[in-house]
Amino acid sequence: MLSKDKINRINELSKRSKTTGLSKEEQLEQQKLRKEYIQTFRGAFKNQLHSVKVVDENGDDVTPEALKKSKDTYKGFTH
């Protein structure tokens, strides 16, 4: 999870870019913060997907094979 300060800074830079514009340094900072935010979001989303198990109305596991393979690969990296 990204810190509240970083999220506030992303929002501040976004507002300023729409009104007064950003300096080169601020543009680079904005790009860096956005990249960090996206990486954090994708990581959290991937973790959430790896905790999903799809079950049909009969109680049978129908989790897509691609997700099962991804879970196995993911587990391999954490051990």
Buried (B, 14 or more C-beta within 10 A) or exposed (E): EBEEEBEEBBEEBBEBEEEEEBEEEBEEBBEEBEEEBEEEEEEEEEEEEBEEEEEEEEEEEEEEEEBEEBBEEEEEEEE
